[in-house]
Amino acid sequence: MRWLRRLLGGGRVQLDAERQQALLQDVQSRYGAHAQIRFPEQVEAVTGMLNGDDGLVVAARIVSQVADEAHADLQAQAHEIHRRTGRRLLVHRQNYRPLWMEAGPALRWPLTALPCGFHPYAQVAAAVAVVGSQAPRLDRVTDPNPLVTRVFEVLDLTTSGWEYGRVRIDTDAAALADRLISTAGQILAAMDDPPRLPPPVRELMRRNNTLDVHDPTNSRAVGGINLGAKMREHLLA
């Protein structure tokens, strides 16, 4: 694997684990739902903090941690539903859409209530933006294959929540989806042997409908997002 050859060979970079931990804790404590500034300003601030290779490592860690915790949360929800009702739900990380289609009203969208406290429209959106902007350097600090898989998982959770989980599509939600799609495309473009697109992406790419995007503070529609068109633009090389 090219990323491993780079780490072991001449492409190796100097990383500072203590700085990474300090960055992670700073991003975790200062930003999120409790912060007194709007999400776009939080994204800008966190993006500025996560500079250099250490910032890139932290950004990749945030994306992966959010995907892992969201999966664990959905597994716990499925277990609780089975305990209460006897209904068995299958939780597949490769494709969350069947789960949400079957049980959407009974599920809680996990991305806003994770143990890590990272908010999808603040720290996660910023981390995704950093990973995308530095995609050509990813293989110097981590394996891009599992990372792009986690990016697609968060995208799947985002769009499934819109369609089946009663998650409101506002400008912050649309901005997250847009960043996830473009970042996935940037990572794939930087890889020697990119993986196949996952099933939920292939399904949505066949669509061409536009969803209303609302103002975060009221019910007024202020624009639209065509997921299929965006995915075709960024993910079909």
PyRosetta script that sets phi, psi and omega in degrees:
from pyrosetta import init, pose_from_sequence

init()
pose = pose_from_sequence("MRWLRRLLGGGRVQLDAERQQALLQDVQSRYGAHAQIRFPEQVEAVTGMLNGDDGLVVAARIVSQVADEAHADLQAQAHEIHRRTGRRLLVHRQNYRPLWMEAGPALRWPLTALPCGFHPYAQVAAAVAVVGSQAPRLDRVTDPNPLVTRVFEVLDLTTSGWEYGRVRIDTDAAALADRLISTAGQILAAMDDPPRLPPPVRELMRRNNTLDVHDPTNSRAVGGINLGAKMREHLLA")
pose.set_psi(1, 136.6)
pose.set_omega(1, -174.3)
pose.set_phi(2, -63.1)
pose.set_psi(2, -38.3)
pose.set_omega(2, -177.7)
pose.set_phi(3, -63.0)
pose.set_psi(3, -38.4)
pose.set_omega(3, -179.6)
pose.set_phi(4, -70.9)
pose.set_psi(4, -38.9)
pose.set_omega(4, 177.2)
pose.set_phi(5, -62.0)
pose.set_psi(5, -38.4)
pose.set_omega(5, 179.3)
pose.set_phi(6, -66.2)
pose.set_psi(6, -43.0)
pose.set_omega(6, -179.2)
pose.set_phi(7, -64.0)
pose.set_psi(7, -35.2)
pose.set_omega(7, -176.6)
pose.set_phi(8, -90.3)
pose.set_psi(8, -15.4)
pose.set_omega(8, -175.4)
pose.set_phi(9, -112.9)
pose.set_psi(9, -147.8)
pose.set_omega(9, -173.3)
pose.set_phi(10, -70.8)
pose.set_psi(10, -15.2)
pose.set_omega(10, -179.4)
pose.set_phi(11, -86.0)
pose.set_psi(11, 8.4)
pose.set_omega(11, -176.1)
pose.set_phi(12, -66.3)
pose.set_psi(12, 142.8)
pose.set_omega(12, 179.6)
pose.set_phi(13, -115.9)
pose.set_psi(13, 161.1)
pose.set_omega(13, 178.9)
pose.set_phi(14, -90.8)
pose.set_psi(14, 119.0)
pose.set_omega(14, -179.5)
pose.set_phi(15, -114.4)
pose.set_psi(15, 149.6)
pose.set_omega(15, -176.9)
pose.set_phi(16, -119.6)
pose.set_psi(16, 101.7)
pose.set_omega(16, -176.1)
pose.set_phi(17, -62.5)
pose.set_psi(17, -35.9)
pose.set_omega(17, 179.7)
pose.set_phi(18, -67.0)
pose.set_psi(18, -41.6)
pose.set_omega(18, 177.4)
pose.set_phi(19, -64.3)
pose.set_psi(19, -39.8)
pose.set_omega(19, 178.6)
pose.set_phi(20, -60.4)
pose.set_psi(20, -44.6)
pose.set_omega(20, -179.4)
pose.set_phi(21, -65.7)
pose.set_psi(21, -39.4)
pose.set_omega(21, 178.3)
pose.set_phi(22, -64.9)
pose.set_psi(22, -42.1)
pose.set_omega(22, 177.3)
pose.set_phi(23, -61.2)
pose.set_psi(23, -46.0)
pose.set_omega(23, -178.4)
pose.set_phi(24, -60.1)
pose.set_psi(24, -45.8)
pose.set_omega(24, -179.2)
pose.set_phi(25, -66.6)
pose.set_psi(25, -37.4)
pose.set_omega(25, 179.3)
pose.set_phi(26, -64.9)
pose.set_psi(26, -47.2)
pose.set_omega(26, 179.0)
pose.set_phi(27, -62.6)
pose.set_psi(27, -37.7)
pose.set_omega(27, -177.8)
pose.set_phi(28, -68.8)
pose.set_psi(28, -41.1)
pose.set_omega(28, -172.6)
pose.set_phi(29, -86.0)
pose.set_psi(29, -32.1)
pose.set_omega(29, -172.7)
pose.set_phi(30, -89.2)
pose.set_psi(30, -20.5)
pose.set_omega(30, -172.4)
pose.set_phi(31, -127.5)
pose.set_psi(31, 166.7)
pose.set_omega(31, -178.4)
pose.set_phi(32, 125.3)
pose.set_psi(32, -162.5)
pose.set_omega(32, -175.6)
pose.set_phi(33, -62.5)
pose.set_psi(33, -27.9)
pose.set_omega(33, -176.4)
pose.set_phi(34, -81.4)
pose.set_psi(34, -14.9)
pose.set_omega(34, -176.9)
pose.set_phi(35, -68.6)
pose.set_psi(35, 148.3)
pose.set_omega(35, -175.4)
pose.set_phi(36, -94.2)
pose.set_psi(36, 25.4)
pose.set_omega(36, 176.1)
pose.set_phi(37, -127.7)
pose.set_psi(37, 155.7)
pose.set_omega(37, -176.2)
pose.set_phi(38, -65.0)
pose.set_psi(38, 155.5)
pose.set_omega(38, -177.8)
pose.set_phi(39, -58.5)
pose.set_psi(39, -42.6)
pose.set_omega(39, 179.2)
pose.set_phi(40, -58.7)
pose.set_psi(40, -37.8)
pose.set_omega(40, 177.7)
pose.set_phi(41, -69.1)
pose.set_psi(41, -35.2)
pose.set_omega(41, 176.2)
pose.set_phi(42, -64.7)
pose.set_psi(42, -43.0)
pose.set_omega(42, 178.8)
pose.set_phi(43, -59.5)
pose.set_psi(43, -44.4)
pose.set_omega(43, 180.0)
pose.set_phi(44, -62.2)
pose.set_psi(44, -43.3)
pose.set_omega(44, -178.2)
pose.set_phi(45, -66.5)
pose.set_psi(45, -46.0)
pose.set_omega(45, -178.3)
pose.set_phi(46, -67.3)
pose.set_psi(46, -39.1)
pose.set_omega(46, 177.5)
pose.set_phi(47, -58.5)
pose.set_psi(47, -40.7)
pose.set_omega(47, 178.1)
pose.set_phi(48, -66.5)
pose.set_psi(48, -32.0)
pose.set_omega(48, 179.5)
pose.set_phi(49, -71.2)
pose.set_psi(49, -35.6)
pose.set_omega(49, -173.0)
pose.set_phi(50, -88.6)
pose.set_psi(50, 60.1)
pose.set_omega(50, -179.6)
pose.set_phi(51, -98.5)
pose.set_psi(51, 162.0)
pose.set_omega(51, 178.7)
pose.set_phi(52, 72.1)
pose.set_psi(52, -178.3)
pose.set_omega(52, -177.0)
pose.set_phi(53, -67.8)
pose.set_psi(53, -35.4)
pose.set_omega(53, 177.4)
pose.set_phi(54, -65.6)
pose.set_psi(54, -39.8)
pose.set_omega(54, 176.1)
pose.set_phi(55, -63.5)
pose.set_psi(55, -37.4)
pose.set_omega(55, 177.9)
pose.set_phi(56, -65.0)
pose.set_psi(56, -40.9)
pose.set_omega(56, 177.0)
pose.set_phi(57, -61.3)
pose.set_psi(57, -43.5)
pose.set_omega(57, 179.7)
pose.set_phi(58, -64.6)
pose.set_psi(58, -42.3)
pose.set_omega(58, 179.0)
pose.set_phi(59, -60.3)
pose.set_psi(59, -45.1)
pose.set_omega(59, 178.3)
pose.set_phi(60, -62.9)
pose.set_psi(60, -37.8)
pose.set_omega(60, 179.6)
pose.set_phi(61, -65.9)
pose.set_psi(61, -39.9)
pose.set_omega(61, 179.1)
pose.set_phi(62, -62.0)
pose.set_psi(62, -47.8)
pose.set_omega(62, -179.7)
pose.set_phi(63, -59.8)
pose.set_psi(63, -45.9)
pose.set_omega(63, -178.0)
pose.set_phi(64, -66.8)
pose.set_psi(64, -41.1)
pose.set_omega(64, -179.2)
pose.set_phi(65, -64.9)
pose.set_psi(65, -41.7)
pose.set_omega(65, 178.9)
pose.set_phi(66, -63.0)
pose.set_psi(66, -44.2)
pose.set_omega(66, 178.9)
pose.set_phi(67, -62.8)
pose.set_psi(67, -42.3)
pose.set_omega(67, -179.7)
pose.set_phi(68, -65.0)
pose.set_psi(68, -44.8)
pose.set_omega(68, -177.8)
pose.set_phi(69, -69.8)
pose.set_psi(69, -34.9)
pose.set_omega(69, 177.4)
pose.set_phi(70, -64.5)
pose.set_psi(70, -40.7)
pose.set_omega(70, 177.6)
pose.set_phi(71, -63.1)
pose.set_psi(71, -45.2)
pose.set_omega(71, 178.8)
pose.set_phi(72, -62.3)
pose.set_psi(72, -38.3)
pose.set_omega(72, 179.2)
pose.set_phi(73, -63.5)
pose.set_psi(73, -45.3)
pose.set_omega(73, 179.8)
pose.set_phi(74, -66.7)
pose.set_psi(74, -35.8)
pose.set_omega(74, 175.2)
pose.set_phi(75, -62.2)
pose.set_psi(75, -42.2)
pose.set_omega(75, 179.0)
pose.set_phi(76, -65.2)
pose.set_psi(76, -39.9)
pose.set_omega(76, 177.4)
pose.set_phi(77, -63.5)
pose.set_psi(77, -43.3)
pose.set_omega(77, 179.3)
pose.set_phi(78, -62.7)
pose.set_psi(78, -40.1)
pose.set_omega(78, 178.1)
pose.set_phi(79, -63.4)
pose.set_psi(79, -41.8)
pose.set_omega(79, -179.3)
pose.set_phi(80, -67.0)
pose.set_psi(80, -39.8)
pose.set_omega(80, 177.2)
pose.set_phi(81, -62.5)
pose.set_psi(81, -41.0)
pose.set_omega(81, 178.0)
pose.set_phi(82, -65.6)
pose.set_psi(82, -39.3)
pose.set_omega(82, 179.6)
pose.set_phi(83, -62.9)
pose.set_psi(83, -39.8)
pose.set_omega(83, -176.0)
pose.set_phi(84, -82.0)
pose.set_psi(84, -34.6)
pose.set_omega(84, -169.8)
pose.set_phi(85, -120.5)
pose.set_psi(85, -14.4)
pose.set_omega(85, -174.2)
pose.set_phi(86, 81.2)
pose.set_psi(86, 0.7)
pose.set_omega(86, -178.3)
pose.set_phi(87, -83.6)
pose.set_psi(87, 126.0)
pose.set_omega(87, -180.0)
pose.set_phi(88, -95.4)
pose.set_psi(88, 130.1)
pose.set_omega(88, 178.1)
pose.set_phi(89, -120.3)
pose.set_psi(89, 135.0)
pose.set_omega(89, 178.8)
pose.set_phi(90, -94.4)
pose.set_psi(90, 129.8)
pose.set_omega(90, -179.1)
pose.set_phi(91, -112.7)
pose.set_psi(91, 104.3)
pose.set_omega(91, -179.6)
pose.set_phi(92, -111.7)
pose.set_psi(92, 121.0)
pose.set_omega(92, -179.3)
pose.set_phi(93, -64.1)
pose.set_psi(93, -30.0)
pose.set_omega(93, -177.4)
pose.set_phi(94, -69.4)
pose.set_psi(94, -20.9)
pose.set_omega(94, -177.2)
pose.set_phi(95, -161.7)
pose.set_psi(95, 100.1)
pose.set_omega(95, 179.3)
pose.set_phi(96, -82.9)
pose.set_psi(96, -12.1)
pose.set_omega(96, -172.9)
pose.set_phi(97, -59.7)
pose.set_psi(97, -44.0)
pose.set_omega(97, 178.3)
pose.set_phi(98, -58.9)
pose.set_psi(98, -38.4)
pose.set_omega(98, 177.5)
pose.set_phi(99, -61.2)
pose.set_psi(99, -47.4)
pose.set_omega(99, -178.0)
pose.set_phi(100, -70.1)
pose.set_psi(100, -34.6)
pose.set_omega(100, 176.8)
pose.set_phi(101, -62.9)
pose.set_psi(101, -39.3)
pose.set_omega(101, -176.5)
pose.set_phi(102, -78.3)
pose.set_psi(102, -38.2)
pose.set_omega(102, -168.4)
pose.set_phi(103, -131.9)
pose.set_psi(103, 17.9)
pose.set_omega(103, -175.6)
pose.set_phi(104, -46.1)
pose.set_psi(104, -51.4)
pose.set_omega(104, -178.7)
pose.set_phi(105, -61.6)
pose.set_psi(105, -23.7)
pose.set_omega(105, -178.3)
pose.set_phi(106, -91.1)
pose.set_psi(106, -7.1)
pose.set_omega(106, -175.7)
pose.set_phi(107, -101.1)
pose.set_psi(107, 151.5)
pose.set_omega(107, 172.6)
pose.set_phi(108, -101.3)
pose.set_psi(108, 128.1)
pose.set_omega(108, 178.0)
pose.set_phi(109, -62.1)
pose.set_psi(109, 121.1)
pose.set_omega(109, -168.7)
pose.set_phi(110, -80.0)
pose.set_psi(110, -18.0)
pose.set_omega(110, -166.7)
pose.set_phi(111, -70.0)
pose.set_psi(111, -16.8)
pose.set_omega(111, 179.7)
pose.set_phi(112, -101.7)
pose.set_psi(112, 6.3)
pose.set_omega(112, -176.7)
pose.set_phi(113, -141.7)
pose.set_psi(113, 46.6)
pose.set_omega(113, -178.1)
pose.set_phi(114, -91.8)
pose.set_psi(114, 151.3)
pose.set_omega(114, 179.5)
pose.set_phi(115, -56.8)
pose.set_psi(115, -33.1)
pose.set_omega(115, -178.2)
pose.set_phi(116, -68.5)
pose.set_psi(116, -22.4)
pose.set_omega(116, 179.3)
pose.set_phi(117, 81.5)
pose.set_psi(117, -0.1)
pose.set_omega(117, 178.3)
pose.set_phi(118, -71.0)
pose.set_psi(118, 130.6)
pose.set_omega(118, -178.6)
pose.set_phi(119, -94.2)
pose.set_psi(119, 138.4)
pose.set_omega(119, -176.7)
pose.set_phi(120, -60.8)
pose.set_psi(120, -31.0)
pose.set_omega(120, -175.5)
pose.set_phi(121, -94.7)
pose.set_psi(121, 1.1)
pose.set_omega(121, -179.5)
pose.set_phi(122, -120.4)
pose.set_psi(122, -91.8)
pose.set_omega(122, -175.7)
pose.set_phi(123, -63.2)
pose.set_psi(123, -38.8)
pose.set_omega(123, -177.7)
pose.set_phi(124, -67.7)
pose.set_psi(124, -46.0)
pose.set_omega(124, 178.9)
pose.set_phi(125, -59.1)
pose.set_psi(125, -40.3)
pose.set_omega(125, 178.9)
pose.set_phi(126, -66.7)
pose.set_psi(126, -44.6)
pose.set_omega(126, -179.9)
pose.set_phi(127, -61.2)
pose.set_psi(127, -41.6)
pose.set_omega(127, 178.4)
pose.set_phi(128, -62.0)
pose.set_psi(128, -42.5)
pose.set_omega(128, 179.3)
pose.set_phi(129, -62.7)
pose.set_psi(129, -41.2)
pose.set_omega(129, 179.7)
pose.set_phi(130, -64.4)
pose.set_psi(130, -45.7)
pose.set_omega(130, 179.9)
pose.set_phi(131, -59.5)
pose.set_psi(131, -42.6)
pose.set_omega(131, -179.9)
pose.set_phi(132, -66.7)
pose.set_psi(132, -44.2)
pose.set_omega(132, -177.3)
pose.set_phi(133, -67.4)
pose.set_psi(133, -24.8)
pose.set_omega(133, -179.1)
pose.set_phi(134, -110.0)
pose.set_psi(134, 20.7)
pose.set_omega(134, -175.6)
pose.set_phi(135, -53.2)
pose.set_psi(135, -39.8)
pose.set_omega(135, 179.6)
pose.set_phi(136, -63.2)
pose.set_psi(136, -19.1)
pose.set_omega(136, -180.0)
pose.set_phi(137, -97.0)
pose.set_psi(137, -4.5)
pose.set_omega(137, -175.1)
pose.set_phi(138, -56.3)
pose.set_psi(138, -42.4)
pose.set_omega(138, -174.9)
pose.set_phi(139, -71.3)
pose.set_psi(139, -2.9)
pose.set_omega(139, 173.3)
pose.set_phi(140, -85.2)
pose.set_psi(140, -18.9)
pose.set_omega(140, -174.3)
pose.set_phi(141, -124.7)
pose.set_psi(141, -16.6)
pose.set_omega(141, -177.6)
pose.set_phi(142, -161.9)
pose.set_psi(142, 172.6)
pose.set_omega(142, 176.0)
pose.set_phi(143, -85.5)
pose.set_psi(143, 116.3)
pose.set_omega(143, -177.4)
pose.set_phi(144, -71.1)
pose.set_psi(144, -18.7)
pose.set_omega(144, -176.6)
pose.set_phi(145, -62.7)
pose.set_psi(145, -56.1)
pose.set_omega(145, 177.9)
pose.set_phi(146, -65.7)
pose.set_psi(146, -28.2)
pose.set_omega(146, -179.5)
pose.set_phi(147, -67.5)
pose.set_psi(147, -45.4)
pose.set_omega(147, 179.7)
pose.set_phi(148, -65.6)
pose.set_psi(148, -31.1)
pose.set_omega(148, 174.6)
pose.set_phi(149, -62.0)
pose.set_psi(149, -42.2)
pose.set_omega(149, 179.0)
pose.set_phi(150, -67.5)
pose.set_psi(150, -37.2)
pose.set_omega(150, 176.1)
pose.set_phi(151, -59.9)
pose.set_psi(151, -45.1)
pose.set_omega(151, 178.8)
pose.set_phi(152, -64.7)
pose.set_psi(152, -35.2)
pose.set_omega(152, 178.0)
pose.set_phi(153, -63.5)
pose.set_psi(153, -45.1)
pose.set_omega(153, 179.4)
pose.set_phi(154, -65.1)
pose.set_psi(154, -37.3)
pose.set_omega(154, 175.6)
pose.set_phi(155, -62.4)
pose.set_psi(155, -43.6)
pose.set_omega(155, 178.9)
pose.set_phi(156, -61.4)
pose.set_psi(156, -45.0)
pose.set_omega(156, 178.3)
pose.set_phi(157, -62.5)
pose.set_psi(157, -38.3)
pose.set_omega(157, -179.6)
pose.set_phi(158, -64.9)
pose.set_psi(158, -52.5)
pose.set_omega(158, -175.6)
pose.set_phi(159, -72.4)
pose.set_psi(159, -34.3)
pose.set_omega(159, 176.5)
pose.set_phi(160, -65.9)
pose.set_psi(160, -37.5)
pose.set_omega(160, 176.6)
pose.set_phi(161, -62.2)
pose.set_psi(161, -39.3)
pose.set_omega(161, 176.4)
pose.set_phi(162, -60.9)
pose.set_psi(162, -47.9)
pose.set_omega(162, -169.9)
pose.set_phi(163, -78.6)
pose.set_psi(163, -37.3)
pose.set_omega(163, -172.0)
pose.set_phi(164, -123.8)
pose.set_psi(164, -10.8)
pose.set_omega(164, -173.2)
pose.set_phi(165, -111.5)
pose.set_psi(165, 13.1)
pose.set_omega(165, 176.9)
pose.set_phi(166, 61.5)
pose.set_psi(166, 26.8)
pose.set_omega(166, 176.4)
pose.set_phi(167, -82.4)
pose.set_psi(167, 126.7)
pose.set_omega(167, -176.0)
pose.set_phi(168, -71.9)
pose.set_psi(168, 136.0)
pose.set_omega(168, 178.0)
pose.set_phi(169, -93.6)
pose.set_psi(169, 97.1)
pose.set_omega(169, 174.3)
pose.set_phi(170, -110.0)
pose.set_psi(170, -175.5)
pose.set_omega(170, -175.4)
pose.set_phi(171, -64.1)
pose.set_psi(171, -31.7)
pose.set_omega(171, 177.8)
pose.set_phi(172, -69.6)
pose.set_psi(172, -40.9)
pose.set_omega(172, 177.9)
pose.set_phi(173, -64.9)
pose.set_psi(173, -43.2)
pose.set_omega(173, 179.8)
pose.set_phi(174, -64.9)
pose.set_psi(174, -37.9)
pose.set_omega(174, 178.8)
pose.set_phi(175, -64.3)
pose.set_psi(175, -39.2)
pose.set_omega(175, 177.0)
pose.set_phi(176, -62.2)
pose.set_psi(176, -48.5)
pose.set_omega(176, -179.5)
pose.set_phi(177, -60.5)
pose.set_psi(177, -42.2)
pose.set_omega(177, 179.5)
pose.set_phi(178, -61.2)
pose.set_psi(178, -42.8)
pose.set_omega(178, 179.0)
pose.set_phi(179, -66.5)
pose.set_psi(179, -41.0)
pose.set_omega(179, 179.6)
pose.set_phi(180, -61.9)
pose.set_psi(180, -43.2)
pose.set_omega(180, -179.1)
pose.set_phi(181, -66.2)
pose.set_psi(181, -48.1)
pose.set_omega(181, -177.7)
pose.set_phi(182, -67.1)
pose.set_psi(182, -37.7)
pose.set_omega(182, 178.9)
pose.set_phi(183, -66.6)
pose.set_psi(183, -42.4)
pose.set_omega(183, 176.3)
pose.set_phi(184, -57.2)
pose.set_psi(184, -43.3)
pose.set_omega(184, 178.3)
pose.set_phi(185, -63.5)
pose.set_psi(185, -39.3)
pose.set_omega(185, 179.8)
pose.set_phi(186, -66.9)
pose.set_psi(186, -39.5)
pose.set_omega(186, 178.1)
pose.set_phi(187, -66.1)
pose.set_psi(187, -46.3)
pose.set_omega(187, -179.5)
pose.set_phi(188, -60.1)
pose.set_psi(188, -39.9)
pose.set_omega(188, -178.7)
pose.set_phi(189, -65.4)
pose.set_psi(189, -26.8)
pose.set_omega(189, -178.0)
pose.set_phi(190, -88.4)
pose.set_psi(190, -4.8)
pose.set_omega(190, -176.0)
pose.set_phi(191, -94.1)
pose.set_psi(191, 143.4)
pose.set_omega(191, 176.5)
pose.set_phi(192, -68.5)
pose.set_psi(192, -40.1)
pose.set_omega(192, -176.1)
pose.set_phi(193, -134.5)
pose.set_psi(193, 76.3)
pose.set_omega(193, -175.5)
pose.set_phi(194, -66.5)
pose.set_psi(194, 148.0)
pose.set_omega(194, 178.6)
pose.set_phi(195, -74.1)
pose.set_psi(195, 167.3)
pose.set_omega(195, 175.2)
pose.set_phi(196, -66.5)
pose.set_psi(196, 151.9)
pose.set_omega(196, 175.1)
pose.set_phi(197, -67.6)
pose.set_psi(197, 140.3)
pose.set_omega(197, -177.5)
pose.set_phi(198, -71.6)
pose.set_psi(198, 159.8)
pose.set_omega(198, -176.2)
pose.set_phi(199, -53.5)
pose.set_psi(199, -44.3)
pose.set_omega(199, -178.4)
pose.set_phi(200, -63.6)
pose.set_psi(200, -33.7)
pose.set_omega(200, 177.4)
pose.set_phi(201, -68.1)
pose.set_psi(201, -44.7)
pose.set_omega(201, 179.7)
pose.set_phi(202, -61.6)
pose.set_psi(202, -35.9)
pose.set_omega(202, 178.1)
pose.set_phi(203, -66.1)
pose.set_psi(203, -47.5)
pose.set_omega(203, -177.5)
pose.set_phi(204, -69.4)
pose.set_psi(204, -29.1)
pose.set_omega(204, -179.9)
pose.set_phi(205, -64.9)
pose.set_psi(205, -21.8)
pose.set_omega(205, 179.6)
pose.set_phi(206, -79.9)
pose.set_psi(206, -7.4)
pose.set_omega(206, -178.9)
pose.set_phi(207, -92.4)
pose.set_psi(207, 162.3)
pose.set_omega(207, 178.6)
pose.set_phi(208, -144.2)
pose.set_psi(208, 29.2)
pose.set_omega(208, -178.9)
pose.set_phi(209, -94.1)
pose.set_psi(209, 152.7)
pose.set_omega(209, 179.5)
pose.set_phi(210, -106.9)
pose.set_psi(210, 129.8)
pose.set_omega(210, 179.2)
pose.set_phi(211, -98.6)
pose.set_psi(211, 139.7)
pose.set_omega(211, 177.1)
pose.set_phi(212, -66.8)
pose.set_psi(212, 140.6)
pose.set_omega(212, 175.3)
pose.set_phi(213, -115.4)
pose.set_psi(213, 129.4)
pose.set_omega(213, -172.2)
pose.set_phi(214, -106.2)
pose.set_psi(214, 158.7)
pose.set_omega(214, 171.7)
pose.set_phi(215, -65.3)
pose.set_psi(215, 136.2)
pose.set_omega(215, -178.9)
pose.set_phi(216, -62.5)
pose.set_psi(216, -22.0)
pose.set_omega(216, -173.7)
pose.set_phi(217, -99.2)
pose.set_psi(217, -8.5)
pose.set_omega(217, 179.9)
pose.set_phi(218, -155.2)
pose.set_psi(218, -174.4)
pose.set_omega(218, -175.2)
pose.set_phi(219, -92.1)
pose.set_psi(219, 6.9)
pose.set_omega(219, -175.8)
pose.set_phi(220, -74.3)
pose.set_psi(220, 129.9)
pose.set_omega(220, 174.7)
pose.set_phi(221, -75.9)
pose.set_psi(221, 130.2)
pose.set_omega(221, -177.1)
pose.set_phi(222, -119.1)
pose.set_psi(222, 2.2)
pose.set_omega(222, -179.7)
pose.set_phi(223, 173.8)
pose.set_psi(223, -162.4)
pose.set_omega(223, -179.9)
pose.set_phi(224, -151.8)
pose.set_psi(224, 162.6)
pose.set_omega(224, 176.7)
pose.set_phi(225, -137.8)
pose.set_psi(225, 129.4)
pose.set_omega(225, 177.5)
pose.set_phi(226, -107.3)
pose.set_psi(226, 96.8)
pose.set_omega(226, -175.0)
pose.set_phi(227, -61.8)
pose.set_psi(227, -43.4)
pose.set_omega(227, -178.7)
pose.set_phi(228, -59.9)
pose.set_psi(228, -45.4)
pose.set_omega(228, -179.7)
pose.set_phi(229, -64.5)
pose.set_psi(229, -42.0)
pose.set_omega(229, 179.7)
pose.set_phi(230, -64.5)
pose.set_psi(230, -41.2)
pose.set_omega(230, 179.8)
pose.set_phi(231, -66.2)
pose.set_psi(231, -42.0)
pose.set_omega(231, 178.5)
pose.set_phi(232, -62.8)
pose.set_psi(232, -38.6)
pose.set_omega(232, -179.0)
pose.set_phi(233, -64.9)
pose.set_psi(233, -43.2)
pose.set_omega(233, -171.8)
pose.set_phi(234, -95.8)
pose.set_psi(234, -23.4)
pose.set_omega(234, -170.3)
pose.set_phi(235, -109.5)
pose.set_psi(235, -9.9)
pose.set_omega(235, 176.5)
pose.set_phi(236, -100.3)
pose.set_psi(236, 101.9)
pose.set_omega(236, -177.3)
pose.set_phi(237, -74.4)
pose.dump_pdb("model.pdb")
